[in-house]
Structures are given as C-alpha cells and as structure tokens.
Amino acid sequence: MTNRLPEWMVRDLSLPRLRRYMRAAHGDAPTAERLYWWNIEVSAALLGSLHCLELTLRNALHNALAGHHGRPDWWAVACLNERGVKLVDDARRSCARRLSRTTPDDVVAELTLGFWVSLLSQGYDRHFWVPVLHSAFPHYRGRRDRLYKDLTSLVLLRNRVMHHEPVHHRHLAADHDTIYRVLGYLSPELVKEAQAMDRFPAVIAGRAETLRGVRTPRF
C-alpha cells in the first residue's frame, strides 16, 4: 500500500479534491486514482438518463401550468413564492444578457431543475399539485410527498454529476432505478428508448474490476 499519488495528478486535479478519494480508498493511492477515474466514468454514464428526466419533467410541468393559466409565461400570474420569483427573474436576466429578444421558451430552458422540482413541494400543494400538476404525471397514482422526495434526491445527484463531485459513495444503482421510475410516471415510451442506449449497468458492474486495476474505465 502506498499513500503517494502521481505528482501531475496532485498538481492538475488538486489535493483537496483527491483527498476524498484517498479517504475512500483507505490511503491506498493506486486505488484512489482508479476510483477517481471510475467516478468520472459513472458520472458520464448517468448523464443520458438524467438528461431525459430533466427535460421531460420541465416540459411536462411547464405545459401543464401554461395550459392551466392560459399563457406560456404562466409565472407572471402564478402564485410563486419569493424564492420562485427570484429564480424566474434570474433566468430572465440571464436570457436578456445573451438574447436580443427573450421568449417564454428561453426562460423555461434557463430555469434550473431545482426550480421545477420545487413546484412539487408542500408549499405549492394547493396552488399547483392539487389543481393541475398531478396531471403532469399520467402514470403516477401515489402521494405528492413521495414523488417530491425522489426528485429532490435526484437533484442532488444531478448537481454532483454536473459539478464534477464524487458520487461513488451513493447507492447509484438505486439512484438509477429512481431516475427511470420517475421518468416512467411521465413517459414510459421514453424509458424504453433510453434504457436501450444506457451503458450505466455495465459501468456499475465493472466497478470492482476497475478498482482492482483489471479493467480500464472509459468516458
């Protein structure tokens, strides 16, 4: 066992970031190095399914709320809380800096996954979930709070993946199942299509071999 990572790795990727992998590898530097690369590989393998879920969720919620309020910029008249109003304003300003003319579709694309998931929180139950947003999930018959809990967990996963953070410590197989379960509430057809292209099962199955050094990660 050795506790020395390659000098170039420490220089280029930063010791504070790599220390988390060293701790997970119990001080064994070669294992920590392989875990780092596998973490990138598995993060990349999650991008496709997370992409499908995020876009389908935001489009389903937006279409439901636009129809309910009778206008594509439904946020102008909806009962958003203070944080929701700020997120919409931030999105509109961001669009205005890049575009000569901002459309509602531009704002929809700019809003974060966290914003869309927040619309399913308890504070919006009476304004959004009960009158309209339950219909955005045609294949779901459960409670709002269970759906919100699943999506909140996936927001954390998505943000860690997108910000290049460690995800290896999570129960990733369960996360992957949750992505497709929630996506199935929205579009079973898309689940079938996405799963046919999904390489996550092979990546998660190869973790042990990767850490032993007998399999090279690919991303």
ChimeraX attribute file (.defattr): number of C-alpha atoms within 10 A of each C-alpha:
attribute: neighborCount
match mode: 1-to-1
recipient: residues
	/A:1	9
	/A:2	9
	/A:3	13
	/A:4	13
	/A:5	19
	/A:6	10
	/A:7	9
	/A:8	9
	/A:9	12
	/A:10	15
	/A:11	9
	/A:12	8
	/A:13	10
	/A:14	11
	/A:15	15
	/A:16	9
	/A:17	13
	/A:18	19
	/A:19	16
	/A:20	15
	/A:21	23
	/A:22	22
	/A:23	12
	/A:24	15
	/A:25	18
	/A:26	13
	/A:27	18
	/A:28	17
	/A:29	21
	/A:30	20
	/A:31	22
	/A:32	24
	/A:33	19
	/A:34	20
	/A:35	25
	/A:36	20
	/A:37	17
	/A:38	25
	/A:39	24
	/A:40	19
	/A:41	18
	/A:42	25
	/A:43	25
	/A:44	18
	/A:45	20
	/A:46	22
	/A:47	16
	/A:48	16
	/A:49	21
	/A:50	20
	/A:51	12
	/A:52	17
	/A:53	24
	/A:54	22
	/A:55	12
	/A:56	16
	/A:57	23
	/A:58	20
	/A:59	17
	/A:60	19
	/A:61	22
	/A:62	21
	/A:63	17
	/A:64	20
	/A:65	22
	/A:66	16
	/A:67	13
	/A:68	16
	/A:69	16
	/A:70	11
	/A:71	14
	/A:72	17
	/A:73	17
	/A:74	18
	/A:75	18
	/A:76	12
	/A:77	10
	/A:78	15
	/A:79	13
	/A:80	17
	/A:81	11
	/A:82	8
	/A:83	11
	/A:84	16
	/A:85	15
	/A:86	12
	/A:87	16
	/A:88	20
	/A:89	15
	/A:90	15
	/A:91	18
	/A:92	19
	/A:93	15
	/A:94	16
	/A:95	18
	/A:96	15
	/A:97	10
	/A:98	9
	/A:99	11
	/A:100	7
	/A:101	9
	/A:102	15
	/A:103	13
	/A:104	14
	/A:105	12
	/A:106	16
	/A:107	20
	/A:108	18
	/A:109	14
	/A:110	17
	/A:111	18
	/A:112	17
	/A:113	20
	/A:114	17
	/A:115	15
	/A:116	20
	/A:117	21
	/A:118	17
	/A:119	20
	/A:120	22
	/A:121	17
	/A:122	14
	/A:123	13
	/A:124	16
	/A:125	17
	/A:126	10
	/A:127	15
	/A:128	22
	/A:129	18
	/A:130	12
	/A:131	12
	/A:132	17
	/A:133	23
	/A:134	20
	/A:135	16
	/A:136	20
	/A:137	19
	/A:138	12
	/A:139	15
	/A:140	16
	/A:141	10
	/A:142	9
	/A:143	9
	/A:144	17
	/A:145	13
	/A:146	10
	/A:147	17
	/A:148	17
	/A:149	14
	/A:150	16
	/A:151	24
	/A:152	18
	/A:153	13
	/A:154	23
	/A:155	19
	/A:156	13
	/A:157	21
	/A:158	21
	/A:159	13
	/A:160	14
	/A:161	20
	/A:162	12
	/A:163	9
	/A:164	13
	/A:165	14
	/A:166	19
	/A:167	17
	/A:168	18
	/A:169	8
	/A:170	10
	/A:171	9
	/A:172	17
	/A:173	13
	/A:174	9
	/A:175	16
	/A:176	16
	/A:177	11
	/A:178	16
	/A:179	22
	/A:180	22
	/A:181	16
	/A:182	21
	/A:183	23
	/A:184	19
	/A:185	17
	/A:186	21
	/A:187	20
	/A:188	15
	/A:189	10
	/A:190	17
	/A:191	20
	/A:192	12
	/A:193	10
	/A:194	15
	/A:195	14
	/A:196	9
	/A:197	10
	/A:198	15
	/A:199	16
	/A:200	22
	/A:201	14
	/A:202	11
	/A:203	20
	/A:204	17
	/A:205	11
	/A:206	17
	/A:207	21
	/A:208	13
	/A:209	12
	/A:210	19
	/A:211	21
	/A:212	13
	/A:213	14
	/A:214	10
	/A:215	14
	/A:216	14
	/A:217	21
	/A:218	12
	/A:219	11
